[in-house]
């Protein structure tokens, strides 16, 4: 397969361009046996069983759609989408079964840019049509009063619903084809990064797909074999996979549960109580909480920006009777000062020996290597520019870890 020079940087192997395709016969001309559902069988038989399972699920989905799911029901697209995914799995399985997966990925790789362009154009059109035809619960085109709550386009007229459903299926197909076009990079990333396999495990559906892939095409098991002939679905250390899953769940809980729900609710309640607390009391409490957030390594500083902009403007307009324009510029200046004081707090926290030991073990190696080699003797402007690449809070702690002369 012909590839561009920049696509060859990822390295190559016999399994790089394919799911793990091999001949149906071994070196002695005998049929290759694989284990599926703990039963040893011929490779051809295993592929036919997987194809039959996918075909049964495909038929069930379309039968359910045709008999018990209304055309305008929201769940319709999930049944049809799952059925189309099963059809795609059958095609990929048979292509790999006949050892043509490398040819298929080479073809999609040749047309990858047109596929991506067409995908984004159709996806944008589909998104616009869906937003313009999104019917709310209080919409009724026959009622003159409730008609005002209806969208611009009636999805049941002019074929809008047909167009959006068809475009969604086409976009999903183009997305999968684009992934096949970049299979070299996808397979290399999966083979050399355990977090990809961890995400597949967490998705449940990816775990099932991974199970069948390892059954149909057993990957190399030993480390020596994996170095010479790596595969995207080769086994990983269980402890490493579990550690990555736990870290991902911690981040998800931190951002979506704590930051997205609890902190947001507390902030909303504090905003409603600001009139009774007084302007300066509310600002002092918020500044204290904001500094706690800014010295937390995984908490983004943008949370403070949004909250400060809303709270300060609300306080000045509602409590002090200031204009919105004046309140905006005063809140902007206060937010800049708040960011500077927060970065100084990060810097001094990063100078604590215990925090420096933690940062050396926890921060990304790329960040540590770039900062130690580039930023050690850089001026304040270069430090600020390079620091935009990394997480803002971790970057402030890292400046203290390096014992830089300024924050």
C-alpha positions as a Markdown table, in Angstrom:
| # | Residue | x | y | z |
|---|---|---|---|---|
| 1 | Unk | 0.0 | 0.0 | 0.0 |
| 2 | Unk | 1.3 | 3.4 | -0.9 |
| 3 | Unk | 1.3 | 6.0 | 1.9 |
| 4 | Unk | 2.7 | 9.5 | 2.3 |
| 5 | Unk | 5.9 | 10.0 | 4.2 |
| 6 | Unk | 4.2 | 11.6 | 7.2 |
| 7 | Unk | 2.0 | 8.5 | 7.5 |
| 8 | Unk | 5.0 | 6.2 | 7.8 |
| 9 | Unk | 6.3 | 7.9 | 11.0 |
| 10 | Unk | 4.1 | 5.7 | 13.1 |
| 11 | Unk | 6.0 | 2.6 | 12.1 |
| 12 | Unk | 4.6 | -0.5 | 10.4 |
| 13 | Unk | 4.0 | -4.1 | 11.2 |
| 14 | Unk | 2.2 | -7.0 | 9.6 |
| 15 | Unk | -0.9 | -6.1 | 11.7 |
| 16 | Unk | -0.8 | -2.4 | 11.2 |
| 17 | Unk | -3.0 | -2.0 | 8.2 |
| 18 | Unk | -5.5 | -4.7 | 9.2 |
| 19 | Unk | -7.5 | -6.0 | 12.1 |
| 20 | Unk | -5.1 | -9.0 | 12.2 |
| 21 | Unk | -5.6 | -10.7 | 8.9 |
| 22 | Unk | -3.9 | -14.0 | 8.2 |
| 23 | Unk | -4.4 | -17.0 | 5.9 |
| 24 | Unk | -7.0 | -19.6 | 6.6 |
| 25 | Unk | -4.2 | -22.2 | 6.4 |
| 26 | Unk | -1.1 | -22.5 | 8.6 |
| 27 | Unk | 2.4 | -23.1 | 7.4 |
| 28 | Unk | 1.7 | -26.9 | 6.9 |
| 29 | Unk | -1.5 | -26.3 | 4.8 |
| 30 | Unk | -3.9 | -27.2 | 7.6 |
| 31 | Unk | -6.9 | -25.1 | 8.6 |
| 32 | Unk | -6.3 | -22.6 | 11.4 |
| 33 | Unk | -8.3 | -23.2 | 14.5 |
| 34 | Unk | -9.5 | -20.4 | 16.9 |
| 35 | Unk | -11.4 | -20.3 | 20.1 |
| 36 | Unk | -14.8 | -18.7 | 20.2 |
| 37 | Unk | -17.0 | -18.9 | 23.3 |
| 38 | Unk | -14.4 | -21.2 | 24.8 |
| 39 | Unk | -14.9 | -23.7 | 21.9 |
| 40 | Unk | -12.1 | -24.5 | 19.5 |
| 41 | Unk | -13.3 | -24.4 | 15.8 |
| 42 | Unk | -12.0 | -23.6 | 12.4 |
| 43 | Unk | -11.3 | -19.9 | 11.6 |
| 44 | Unk | -13.9 | -20.0 | 8.7 |
| 45 | Unk | -16.6 | -21.4 | 11.1 |
| 46 | Unk | -15.9 | -18.7 | 13.7 |
| 47 | Unk | -16.3 | -15.9 | 11.1 |
| 48 | Unk | -19.6 | -17.4 | 9.9 |
| 49 | Unk | -20.9 | -17.5 | 13.5 |
| 50 | Unk | -20.0 | -13.9 | 14.1 |
| 51 | Unk | -21.6 | -12.9 | 10.8 |
| 52 | Unk | -24.7 | -14.8 | 11.7 |
| 53 | Unk | -25.0 | -13.1 | 15.1 |
| 54 | Unk | -24.6 | -9.7 | 13.5 |
| 55 | Unk | -27.2 | -10.6 | 10.9 |
| 56 | Unk | -29.7 | -11.7 | 13.5 |
| 57 | Unk | -29.2 | -8.5 | 15.5 |
| 58 | Unk | -29.6 | -6.5 | 12.3 |
| 59 | Unk | -32.9 | -8.2 | 11.4 |
| 60 | Unk | -34.2 | -7.9 | 14.9 |
| 61 | Unk | -33.5 | -4.1 | 14.9 |
| 62 | Unk | -35.3 | -3.5 | 11.6 |
| 63 | Unk | -38.2 | -5.8 | 12.6 |
| 64 | Unk | -38.6 | -3.8 | 15.9 |
| 65 | Unk | -38.5 | -0.6 | 14.0 |
| 66 | Unk | -41.0 | -1.7 | 11.4 |
| 67 | Unk | -43.5 | -3.1 | 13.9 |
| 68 | Unk | -43.4 | -1.3 | 17.2 |
| 69 | Unk | -41.4 | 2.0 | 16.9 |
| 70 | Unk | -43.1 | 5.0 | 15.5 |
| 71 | Unk | -41.5 | 6.9 | 12.6 |
| 72 | Unk | -41.3 | 10.1 | 14.5 |
| 73 | Unk | -40.1 | 8.5 | 17.8 |
| 74 | Unk | -36.7 | 9.7 | 19.1 |
| 75 | Unk | -35.5 | 6.1 | 19.7 |
| 76 | Unk | -36.0 | 5.2 | 16.0 |
| 77 | Unk | -32.6 | 6.5 | 15.1 |
| 78 | Unk | -30.9 | 4.4 | 17.7 |
| 79 | Unk | -32.4 | 1.1 | 16.4 |
| 80 | Unk | -31.6 | 2.0 | 12.8 |
| 81 | Unk | -28.1 | 3.2 | 13.8 |
| 82 | Unk | -27.4 | -0.1 | 15.7 |
| 83 | Unk | -28.7 | -2.1 | 12.7 |
| 84 | Unk | -26.4 | -0.1 | 10.3 |
| 85 | Unk | -23.5 | -0.7 | 12.7 |
| 86 | Unk | -24.2 | -4.5 | 12.6 |
| 87 | Unk | -24.1 | -4.3 | 8.8 |
| 88 | Unk | -20.8 | -2.5 | 8.9 |
| 89 | Unk | -19.4 | -5.2 | 11.2 |
| 90 | Unk | -20.5 | -7.9 | 8.8 |
| 91 | Unk | -18.7 | -6.1 | 5.9 |
| 92 | Unk | -15.5 | -5.6 | 7.9 |
| 93 | Unk | -15.5 | -9.2 | 9.2 |
| 94 | Unk | -15.9 | -10.6 | 5.7 |
| 95 | Unk | -13.3 | -8.3 | 4.2 |
| 96 | Unk | -10.8 | -9.4 | 6.9 |
| 97 | Unk | -11.9 | -13.0 | 6.6 |
| 98 | Unk | -10.8 | -13.0 | 2.9 |
| 99 | Unk | -7.6 | -11.1 | 3.8 |
| 100 | Unk | -8.6 | -7.9 | 2.0 |
| 101 | Unk | -8.6 | -5.5 | 5.0 |
| 102 | Unk | -5.3 | -3.9 | 4.0 |
| 103 | Unk | -6.7 | -3.1 | 0.5 |
| 104 | Unk | -9.8 | -1.6 | 2.0 |
| 105 | Unk | -8.0 | 0.7 | 4.3 |
| 106 | Unk | -5.6 | 1.7 | 1.5 |
| 107 | Unk | -8.6 | 2.7 | -0.6 |
| 108 | Unk | -10.2 | 4.7 | 2.1 |
| 109 | Unk | -6.8 | 6.3 | 2.9 |
| 110 | Unk | -6.5 | 7.5 | -0.6 |
| 111 | Unk | -9.9 | 9.2 | -0.4 |
| 112 | Unk | -9.6 | 10.3 | 3.3 |
| 113 | Unk | -9.7 | 14.1 | 2.6 |
| 114 | Unk | -12.8 | 14.0 | 0.4 |
| 115 | Unk | -14.5 | 11.8 | 2.9 |
| 116 | Unk | -13.7 | 14.2 | 5.8 |
| 117 | Unk | -14.8 | 17.2 | 3.8 |
| 118 | Unk | -18.1 | 15.6 | 2.7 |
| 119 | Unk | -18.7 | 14.4 | 6.3 |
| 120 | Unk | -18.4 | 17.8 | 7.8 |
| 121 | Unk | -20.5 | 19.5 | 5.1 |
| 122 | Unk | -23.3 | 16.9 | 5.5 |
| 123 | Unk | -23.0 | 16.9 | 9.3 |
| 124 | Unk | -23.4 | 20.7 | 9.4 |
| 125 | Unk | -26.4 | 20.6 | 7.1 |
| 126 | Unk | -27.9 | 17.8 | 9.3 |
| 127 | Unk | -27.3 | 19.7 | 12.5 |
| 128 | Unk | -28.9 | 22.9 | 11.1 |
| 129 | Unk | -32.0 | 21.0 | 9.9 |
| 130 | Unk | -32.3 | 19.2 | 13.2 |
| 131 | Unk | -32.1 | 22.5 | 15.1 |
| 132 | Unk | -34.6 | 24.2 | 12.8 |
| 133 | Unk | -37.1 | 21.3 | 13.1 |
| 134 | Unk | -36.7 | 20.4 | 16.8 |
| 135 | Unk | -40.3 | 20.0 | 18.1 |
| 136 | Unk | -40.9 | 20.8 | 21.8 |
| 137 | Unk | -43.5 | 19.3 | 24.1 |
| 138 | Unk | -45.6 | 22.4 | 24.1 |
| 139 | Unk | -45.7 | 22.7 | 20.3 |
| 140 | Unk | -49.0 | 22.3 | 18.3 |
| 141 | Unk | -49.2 | 23.5 | 14.7 |
| 142 | Unk | -53.0 | 23.3 | 14.8 |
| 143 | Unk | -53.3 | 25.6 | 17.9 |
| 144 | Unk | -52.8 | 29.3 | 17.1 |
| 145 | Unk | -51.4 | 29.9 | 20.7 |
| 146 | Unk | -49.1 | 26.9 | 20.9 |
| 147 | Unk | -47.9 | 27.4 | 17.3 |
| 148 | Unk | -45.6 | 30.1 | 18.5 |
| 149 | Unk | -43.6 | 27.4 | 20.4 |
| 150 | Unk | -43.1 | 25.4 | 17.3 |
| 151 | Unk | -39.8 | 25.4 | 15.2 |
| 152 | Unk | -39.4 | 27.1 | 11.9 |
| 153 | Unk | -39.6 | 23.9 | 9.9 |
| 154 | Unk | -42.3 | 21.3 | 10.4 |
| 155 | Unk | -40.5 | 18.0 | 10.4 |
| 156 | Unk | -43.5 | 16.2 | 9.0 |
| 157 | Unk | -43.8 | 18.5 | 6.0 |
| 158 | Unk | -41.6 | 19.0 | 3.0 |
| 159 | Unk | -39.7 | 15.7 | 3.8 |
| 160 | Unk | -37.5 | 17.3 | 6.5 |
| 161 | Unk | -37.6 | 14.3 | 8.8 |
| 162 | Unk | -36.7 | 12.0 | 5.9 |
| 163 | Unk | -33.7 | 14.2 | 5.0 |
| 164 | Unk | -32.4 | 14.4 | 8.5 |
| 165 | Unk | -32.7 | 10.7 | 9.1 |
| 166 | Unk | -31.0 | 9.9 | 5.8 |
| 167 | Unk | -28.2 | 12.5 | 6.4 |
| 168 | Unk | -27.6 | 11.0 | 9.9 |
| 169 | Unk | -27.1 | 7.5 | 8.5 |
| 170 | Unk | -24.8 | 8.9 | 5.7 |
| 171 | Unk | -22.7 | 10.9 | 8.2 |
| 172 | Unk | -22.3 | 7.8 | 10.4 |
| 173 | Unk | -21.1 | 5.8 | 7.5 |
| 174 | Unk | -18.7 | 8.5 | 6.3 |
| 175 | Unk | -17.3 | 8.7 | 9.9 |
| 176 | Unk | -16.6 | 5.0 | 10.0 |
| 177 | Unk | -15.0 | 5.1 | 6.5 |
| 178 | Unk | -12.7 | 8.0 | 7.7 |
| 179 | Unk | -11.6 | 5.9 | 10.6 |
| 180 | Unk | -10.7 | 3.1 | 8.2 |
| 181 | Unk | -8.8 | 5.6 | 6.1 |
| 182 | Unk | -6.6 | 6.4 | 9.2 |
| 183 | Unk | -6.4 | 2.8 | 10.4 |
| 184 | Unk | -2.6 | 2.9 | 10.5 |
| 185 | Unk | -2.6 | 5.7 | 13.0 |
| 186 | Unk | -5.6 | 4.2 | 15.0 |
| 187 | Unk | -4.0 | 0.8 | 15.2 |
| 188 | Unk | -0.6 | 2.2 | 16.2 |
| 189 | Unk | -2.3 | 4.4 | 18.9 |
| 190 | Unk | -4.2 | 1.4 | 20.2 |
| 191 | Unk | -1.2 | -0.9 | 20.2 |
| 192 | Unk | 1.1 | 1.5 | 22.1 |
| 193 | Unk | -1.4 | 3.3 | 24.5 |
| 194 | Unk | -3.3 | 1.3 | 27.1 |
| 195 | Unk | -5.8 | 4.1 | 27.6 |
| 196 | Unk | -7.4 | 3.2 | 24.2 |
| 197 | Unk | -8.1 | -0.3 | 25.4 |
| 198 | Unk | -9.3 | 1.0 | 28.8 |
| 199 | Unk | -11.9 | 3.2 | 27.0 |
| 200 | Unk | -13.0 | 0.2 | 25.0 |
| 201 | Unk | -13.5 | -1.7 | 28.2 |
| 202 | Unk | -15.5 | 1.1 | 29.7 |
| 203 | Unk | -17.8 | 1.4 | 26.7 |
| 204 | Unk | -19.0 | -2.2 | 27.1 |
| 205 | Unk | -19.7 | -2.3 | 23.3 |
| 206 | Unk | -16.0 | -1.9 | 22.7 |
| 207 | Unk | -15.3 | -4.7 | 25.1 |
| 208 | Unk | -17.6 | -7.0 | 23.1 |
| 209 | Unk | -15.9 | -5.9 | 19.8 |
| 210 | Unk | -12.5 | -6.5 | 21.4 |
| 211 | Unk | -13.5 | -10.0 | 22.5 |
| 212 | Unk | -14.6 | -11.1 | 19.1 |
| 213 | Unk | -11.5 | -9.5 | 17.5 |
| 214 | Unk | -9.2 | -11.4 | 19.8 |
| 215 | Unk | -11.1 | -14.6 | 19.2 |
| 216 | Unk | -11.2 | -14.4 | 15.4 |
| 217 | Unk | -7.6 | -13.2 | 15.0 |
| 218 | Unk | -5.5 | -14.1 | 18.2 |
| 219 | Unk | -2.9 | -11.4 | 18.8 |
| 220 | Unk | 0.7 | -12.0 | 19.8 |
| 221 | Unk | 0.8 | -12.7 | 23.5 |
| 222 | Unk | 4.5 | -12.5 | 24.6 |
| 223 | Unk | 6.3 | -9.2 | 24.8 |
| 224 | Unk | 8.9 | -10.3 | 22.3 |
| 225 | Unk | 6.2 | -11.2 | 19.8 |
| 226 | Unk | 4.5 | -7.8 | 20.4 |
| 227 | Unk | 7.7 | -5.9 | 19.7 |
| 228 | Unk | 8.3 | -7.6 | 16.4 |
| 229 | Unk | 4.7 | -7.9 | 15.2 |
| 230 | Unk | 2.4 | -5.6 | 17.3 |
| 231 | Unk | -1.3 | -5.6 | 16.9 |
| 232 | Unk | -4.0 | -3.1 | 17.9 |
| 233 | Unk | -5.9 | -5.6 | 20.1 |
| 234 | Unk | -2.9 | -7.2 | 21.8 |
| 235 | Unk | -3.5 | -7.9 | 25.5 |
| 236 | Unk | -2.4 | -5.4 | 28.2 |
| 237 | Unk | -1.6 | -5.6 | 31.9 |
| 238 | Unk | -4.8 | -5.9 | 33.9 |
| 239 | Unk | -3.4 | -3.6 | 36.7 |
| 240 | Unk | -2.5 | -0.9 | 34.1 |
| 241 | Unk | -6.0 | -1.1 | 32.5 |
| 242 | Unk | -7.7 | -0.9 | 35.9 |
| 243 | Unk | -5.5 | 2.0 | 37.0 |
| 244 | Unk | -6.4 | 4.0 | 33.8 |
| 245 | Unk | -10.1 | 3.2 | 34.3 |
| 246 | Unk | -10.0 | 4.5 | 37.9 |
| 247 | Unk | -8.2 | 7.7 | 36.8 |
| 248 | Unk | -10.8 | 8.3 | 34.0 |
| 249 | Unk | -13.7 | 7.8 | 36.4 |
| 250 | Unk | -12.1 | 10.2 | 38.9 |
| 251 | Unk | -11.8 | 12.9 | 36.3 |
| 252 | Unk | -15.4 | 12.3 | 35.1 |
| 253 | Unk | -16.7 | 12.5 | 38.7 |
| 254 | Unk | -14.6 | 15.6 | 39.4 |
| 255 | Unk | -15.8 | 17.5 | 36.3 |
| 256 | Unk | -19.4 | 16.3 | 35.8 |
| 257 | Unk | -20.5 | 15.5 | 39.3 |
| 258 | Unk | -18.5 | 17.8 | 41.6 |
| 259 | Unk | -17.8 | 20.7 | 39.3 |
| 260 | Unk | -20.8 | 20.4 | 37.0 |
| 261 | Unk | -23.5 | 19.7 | 39.7 |
| 262 | Unk | -22.5 | 20.3 | 43.3 |
| 263 | Unk | -20.3 | 23.4 | 42.7 |
| 264 | Unk | -22.7 | 24.8 | 40.2 |
| 265 | Unk | -25.6 | 24.4 | 42.6 |
| 266 | Unk | -23.7 | 26.0 | 45.4 |
| 267 | Unk | -22.7 | 28.9 | 43.1 |
| 268 | Unk | -26.3 | 29.5 | 42.0 |
| 269 | Unk | -27.5 | 29.5 | 45.6 |
| 270 | Unk | -24.7 | 31.9 | 46.6 |
| 271 | Unk | -25.6 | 34.2 | 43.7 |
| 272 | Unk | -29.3 | 34.3 | 44.9 |
| 273 | Unk | -28.1 | 35.0 | 48.5 |
| 274 | Unk | -25.7 | 37.8 | 47.5 |
| 275 | Unk | -28.3 | 40.5 | 47.9 |
| 276 | Unk | -28.7 | 39.7 | 51.6 |
| 277 | Unk | -25.0 | 39.1 | 52.2 |
| 278 | Unk | -24.0 | 42.4 | 50.6 |
| 279 | Unk | -21.7 | 43.1 | 47.7 |
| 280 | Unk | -18.3 | 43.0 | 49.5 |
| 281 | Unk | -19.1 | 40.0 | 51.6 |
| 282 | Unk | -20.2 | 38.0 | 48.6 |
| 283 | Unk | -17.1 | 39.0 | 46.7 |
| 284 | Unk | -14.8 | 38.1 | 49.5 |
| 285 | Unk | -16.4 | 34.7 | 49.9 |
| 286 | Unk | -16.2 | 34.1 | 46.1 |
| 287 | Unk | -12.5 | 35.2 | 45.9 |
| 288 | Unk | -11.7 | 32.7 | 48.7 |
| 289 | Unk | -13.5 | 29.8 | 46.9 |
| 290 | Unk | -11.9 | 30.8 | 43.6 |
| 291 | Unk | -8.4 | 30.6 | 45.0 |
| 292 | Unk | -9.2 | 27.1 | 46.3 |
| 293 | Unk | -10.4 | 26.1 | 42.8 |
| 294 | Unk | -7.3 | 27.6 | 41.1 |
| 295 | Unk | -4.8 | 25.7 | 43.1 |
| 296 | Unk | -6.5 | 22.4 | 42.4 |
| 297 | Unk | -4.5 | 20.7 | 39.6 |
| 298 | Unk | -7.3 | 19.4 | 37.5 |
| 299 | Unk | -9.7 | 22.4 | 37.9 |
| 300 | Unk | -9.7 | 24.7 | 34.9 |
| 301 | Unk | -9.3 | 28.4 | 35.4 |
| 302 | Unk | -12.1 | 29.0 | 32.9 |
| 303 | Unk | -14.6 | 27.9 | 35.7 |
| 304 | Unk | -13.5 | 31.0 | 37.7 |
| 305 | Unk | -13.8 | 33.2 | 34.7 |
| 306 | Unk | -17.4 | 32.2 | 34.0 |
| 307 | Unk | -18.5 | 32.4 | 37.6 |
| 308 | Unk | -16.7 | 35.7 | 38.3 |
| 309 | Unk | -18.1 | 37.3 | 35.2 |
| 310 | Unk | -21.7 | 36.4 | 36.1 |
| 311 | Unk | -21.4 | 37.1 | 39.9 |
| 312 | Unk | -19.6 | 40.4 | 39.7 |
| 313 | Unk | -21.8 | 41.9 | 37.0 |
| 314 | Unk | -24.9 | 40.7 | 38.9 |
| 315 | Unk | -23.7 | 42.2 | 42.2 |
| 316 | Unk | -22.8 | 45.6 | 40.6 |
| 317 | Unk | -26.0 | 45.9 | 38.6 |
| 318 | Unk | -28.5 | 44.6 | 41.2 |
| 319 | Unk | -26.9 | 45.7 | 44.5 |
| 320 | Unk | -25.0 | 48.9 | 43.5 |
| 321 | Unk | -27.3 | 50.1 | 40.6 |
| 322 | Unk | -24.4 | 50.4 | 38.2 |
| 323 | Unk | -24.9 | 50.1 | 34.4 |
| 324 | Unk | -24.2 | 46.8 | 32.6 |
| 325 | Unk | -21.3 | 48.4 | 30.6 |
| 326 | Unk | -19.5 | 49.7 | 33.6 |
| 327 | Unk | -20.1 | 46.5 | 35.5 |
| 328 | Unk | -18.7 | 44.5 | 32.7 |
| 329 | Unk | -15.4 | 46.3 | 32.5 |
| 330 | Unk | -15.0 | 46.4 | 36.3 |
| 331 | Unk | -15.7 | 42.6 | 36.4 |
| 332 | Unk | -13.2 | 42.1 | 33.6 |
| 333 | Unk | -10.5 | 43.9 | 35.5 |
| 334 | Unk | -11.3 | 42.1 | 38.8 |
| 335 | Unk | -11.2 | 38.7 | 37.0 |
| 336 | Unk | -7.7 | 39.5 | 35.5 |
| 337 | Unk | -6.4 | 40.5 | 39.0 |
| 338 | Unk | -8.0 | 37.3 | 40.4 |
| 339 | Unk | -6.2 | 35.2 | 37.8 |
| 340 | Unk | -2.9 | 36.9 | 38.6 |
| 341 | Unk | -3.3 | 36.3 | 42.3 |
| 342 | Unk | -4.3 | 32.7 | 41.6 |
| 343 | Unk | -1.3 | 32.1 | 39.5 |
| 344 | Unk | 0.9 | 33.5 | 42.3 |
| 345 | Unk | -0.8 | 31.1 | 44.7 |
| 346 | Unk | -0.1 | 28.2 | 42.3 |
| 347 | Unk | 3.5 | 29.3 | 42.1 |
| 348 | Unk | 4.1 | 29.3 | 45.8 |
| 349 | Unk | 2.2 | 26.1 | 46.3 |
| 350 | Unk | 4.4 | 24.5 | 43.7 |
| 351 | Unk | 7.5 | 25.5 | 45.6 |
| 352 | Unk | 6.5 | 23.3 | 48.6 |
| 353 | Unk | 8.9 | 20.2 | 48.6 |
| 354 | Unk | 6.0 | 17.7 | 49.0 |
| 355 | Unk | 4.1 | 19.3 | 46.0 |
| 356 | Unk | 7.3 | 19.2 | 43.9 |
| 357 | Unk | 7.7 | 15.4 | 44.6 |
| 358 | Unk | 4.1 | 14.9 | 43.7 |
| 359 | Unk | 4.4 | 16.9 | 40.5 |
| 360 | Unk | 7.5 | 15.0 | 39.4 |
| 361 | Unk | 5.5 | 11.7 | 39.7 |
| 362 | Unk | 2.1 | 12.9 | 38.4 |
| 363 | Unk | 2.4 | 15.6 | 35.7 |
| 364 | Unk | 2.6 | 14.5 | 32.1 |
| 365 | Unk | 6.2 | 13.6 | 31.0 |
| 366 | Unk | 5.9 | 15.8 | 27.9 |
| 367 | Unk | 5.1 | 18.8 | 30.1 |
| 368 | Unk | 8.1 | 18.1 | 32.5 |
| 369 | Unk | 10.5 | 17.5 | 29.6 |
| 370 | Unk | 9.4 | 20.6 | 27.7 |
| 371 | Unk | 9.4 | 22.8 | 30.8 |
| 372 | Unk | 12.8 | 21.6 | 32.1 |
| 373 | Unk | 14.5 | 22.0 | 28.8 |
| 374 | Unk | 12.9 | 25.1 | 27.3 |
| 375 | Unk | 11.4 | 27.2 | 30.1 |
| 376 | Unk | 14.2 | 27.1 | 32.7 |
| 377 | Unk | 15.9 | 30.1 | 31.2 |
| 378 | Unk | 12.9 | 31.7 | 29.3 |
| 379 | Unk | 11.6 | 35.1 | 29.9 |
| 380 | Unk | 8.0 | 35.9 | 31.1 |
| 381 | Unk | 6.6 | 36.2 | 27.6 |
| 382 | Unk | 7.9 | 32.9 | 26.4 |
| 383 | Unk | 6.7 | 31.2 | 29.6 |
| 384 | Unk | 3.2 | 32.6 | 29.1 |
| 385 | Unk | 3.0 | 31.5 | 25.4 |
| 386 | Unk | 4.3 | 28.0 | 26.0 |
| 387 | Unk | 2.2 | 27.6 | 29.1 |
| 388 | Unk | -1.0 | 28.0 | 27.0 |
| 389 | Unk | -0.3 | 24.5 | 25.6 |
| 390 | Unk | -0.7 | 22.8 | 29.1 |
| 391 | Unk | -3.4 | 22.9 | 31.7 |
| 392 | Unk | -3.3 | 26.4 | 33.3 |
| 393 | Unk | -3.4 | 25.1 | 37.0 |
| 394 | Unk | -0.8 | 22.4 | 36.4 |
| 395 | Unk | 1.3 | 25.0 | 34.5 |
| 396 | Unk | 1.3 | 27.3 | 37.5 |
| 397 | Unk | 2.3 | 24.5 | 39.9 |
| 398 | Unk | 5.0 | 23.5 | 37.4 |
| 399 | Unk | 6.6 | 26.9 | 37.5 |
| 400 | Unk | 6.9 | 26.6 | 41.2 |
| 401 | Unk | 8.3 | 23.1 | 40.9 |
| 402 | Unk | 11.1 | 24.4 | 38.6 |
| 403 | Unk | 11.9 | 27.1 | 41.2 |
| 404 | Unk | 11.5 | 29.8 | 38.5 |
| 405 | Unk | 12.4 | 33.4 | 39.6 |
| 406 | Unk | 8.9 | 34.6 | 38.8 |
| 407 | Unk | 5.3 | 33.4 | 38.8 |
